[in-house]
Each structure stands twice: as C-alpha cells, then as structure tokens.
Amino acid sequence: MGSEGPAAVTIHVTGFKKFHGVSENPTDTIVSNLKEYTRKKGLPKGVILGSCSVLETAGQGALTPLYRTLQSALTGKDSQSSCSERIIWVHFGVNSGASRFAIEHQAVNETTFRWPNEMGWKPQVRYISFPLSWCICNLNFHPIVELLCCLQREPIVSADGGISRV
C-alpha cells in the first residue's frame, strides 16, 4: 500500500503534413522522429509515448486517419500502453508567418482556411463540433514556456487558438 506511485501518463502526438505555403512542415519532421528520439534519450518514469501520427492537412482527408488514431489510442491498440487513466494529446501546428513558437492554451472550435487545402477545400467559419466553441487546456504550460526560454526560443503564449494571426 502506498507504493504504487503516481499513475502513468500516456502522451499522444499529432502533427501535419505539407500544406499551402509550407512545403516542408517542421511538425511532420518532429512527429516522425519523436519515437526514435525518445527511445535514445528516454522518458521520465511514468511517462509513455503513445502514438505519433502525421495527419493530412486536407480537412476532410484528415478525419478518417484522425478518428483511427483516436480510437486506436483510446482502446490501447497502439504502442506499449494507453491504459493509463491520464492521457495527454499534443498537436503540433505551424503558422508559416510566425517567427516564434506559440504555446496555445485555448483552442477554437472553428475551421477557417486562408487558402484551399491540398484537396481544394477552403472552409470559412465552419464549426467542427457543437455546442463547444472554445476548449481550454488546464495543463500547466508555464514550465514548457520557461524551458523554451532557457533554450533561447522565446515563445509567445496565445489564447486565441491562432485565429488572430492572419
């Protein structure tokens, strides 16, 4: 009794493939190499890297792979373990006009594309799921910001889900 320690946490990571204006998406590189990187460097005790999935940026084209990734992760059919009670999803996005990392702690439940995606789709103010309009992260992201500052990456903290940076 009392020796169980904290519950394990499984982290699932997604990123995007290329899209208009970003022929080589850095999130594709990060997500594609993350498993190998963590295999070499290790992870803290109790942290499990679940799935690492690179998704199409074509809205409709991304749905089936995204749902497959979610289902696989939640049923524990991916990687070593997703049966922990604590699951964290991290999505790496890219803003081709940005000069710094942005840590988004609030997402917007809306799709607006500045340019047509790889399949020609260009939604404008289209809601992804109802009735949710904003989704707020209650994960303490300040240590991530501090770490990036120590690495001289100077991130910005954003609460607009990327919608104001047109």
N, C-alpha and C positions, 0 to 999 in steps of 0.2 A: 504494500500500500504506500502510496506517495512516491513510488519510484518510476511511475510512468513517464514523467517529464511532460513538456508541452506537446500538444497534438501536432502531428506533421502538417505541413502546408504544401500543397501542390500548386505550382505555377505553370500556367499555360500561356504561350506567347504566340501572337499573330503579327504579321506584317503584310505589306502589299507588294505585288509585282510592279513592273513599269506602268506608267500612265502618262498622259499628255504633259509634255514639258519635263518629264523625269524619266529619261531612257534607262538609266541605271539607278534603281531605287535602293538607297542605302538600307532601308528596312529589310529588303529581300536578303541582302548580304548578312546583316546582323542575325536575323532569324534562322537563315540557312546554316550558319556556322555556330550557333549558340550551343547545341548539344555537344559538339566536339570540344568547344572551348570549356564548357563546364566539366566535361569528362577529364580534361587535362588539369584544370585549375581546382576542381572540386567545388562543392557547395556546403554551406553551413549545415550542421546536424539538424535534421528535421525538415530540411527543405528539399523538395523533389521537383525536378524539372519535368513537367508532363509533356504535353505536345508542343511542337514548334511548327507552325503552319504558315506558309506564304500563300496569300489569297489573291485572286484576280481583283483588280480594281473596278472591273466592269460590274456595277451594282447587281444586276440580276444574275450574272455569271458567277458571282461570289457567293450567292445564297446557298446553293446545294453543298459546296465544299465547306462553307462555314457551319451549316447545320450538321454536317457529317462530323466535323471537328468537335463541335459542342457535344453531340451525342456520344461520340467515342470517349471523350474526356469524362463525361458525367457517368458513364457506365463502367469506367475503368478499363476499357479495351485498348487504351493507348499506353505506351511506355510502362514504366515499372509500377506505378501506383497512382491511382486517382481516388483511392478510397478514403483519403483523409477527409475530415469534416471541414477543413478550411481549404478553399480553392480561390486562387487569385488569377484573374485574367489580365494580361498586359498586352495592349495593342500598340505597336509602333507605327506611327503615321509619318508622313513627310509633307512639308509645305515648301514647294520649290522656290518661294520668295523669301523664306526665312534665313536669317543669318545666325540664329542661335537655337539651341534646344528649347522646346516649350514643354513644360510639365502641365498637362491638362488635368485638373481635378474635378472638372464638371463636363459632362458630355451633353450634346444637344441631340434630341431625337428628331432629326430632320436631315434630309438629303438635298443639297443644292450643289450642283457641279458647275464650275466656271466654264469648262469645256466638255464636249462629249467624251465619254469614256472609250475604252478600247473597242466596245461593241456599238458605239454611236449613241448611247443613252445619255441624255442631259436633263435630269430631273431638276425642277425648281421648287423649293419649299415643299418637298414631299415628306410626310411623316413616315417614320419607319415602323413604329408600333404605337397603338393608342392604349390608354389615355396618357401615358408618360410623355412629358415634354422635356424635362431635364433629368439627368441622372448624375448624382453627386458621389464622389469617391470619399469614403471616410477612412481610407488608409492614410497613415501619417506619411506624407510625401516629403516633408521637410528634410529628413536625413538624405534623401536622394538629391535634393537641391544642394545641400551642403557638400555632398560628395562630388557632384559635378563642378561646384565652385572650386573645391580643392584641386580638381583636375584641370582647372582653368578653362572650363566650358561655359561658364556664366549663363545658366538657363533663365528663361522667364517663366513665371508662374501664371497660368491662364485660367480664367473661369468662364470663358466664352465658347469652349469647345471648338475653337478655330474659326468661328463664323465671322468675326470682325476683321480678319486678316485677308482681305480680298485682293 
